[in-house]
């Protein structure tokens, strides 16, 4: 769906900022993506936004926030049939 893709594009852009070293802007873009995904109500968009936000928060040292976001993404992914990403996220959550 186009709405899912717009959220996924936003978190990809956030990842690019993050890789450039601008983690503050990356986290802000992710938070905006989370808000948009929530408004859309799409489980795929929400899971993507929460997962990416979790990665960035973890890297910034905000482990509590990162775990909370990853758990939300995990619950959303658990509703679908994406076994590969579900396993990847469980691994990430376990390392936190």
C-alpha angles and dihedrals in degrees: 000000000000093000091055090050093052091055091045090050090051093053090046089054088047090053090053091053089047092052089050089057099256096121094157093060091041092056091047091052089049092050089052089049090051091052091049092047091051090051091050092049092215113148091207094051092044093049091049093049095046093046095051093044088051092054092052095045090050092052090050089054097252092128096161092055091043093053092048092051092045091051090053090050090047092053091050094047089048089064092061139054101256098120094165096056091040089057092046092051093047088054091050092048091049091055092053 
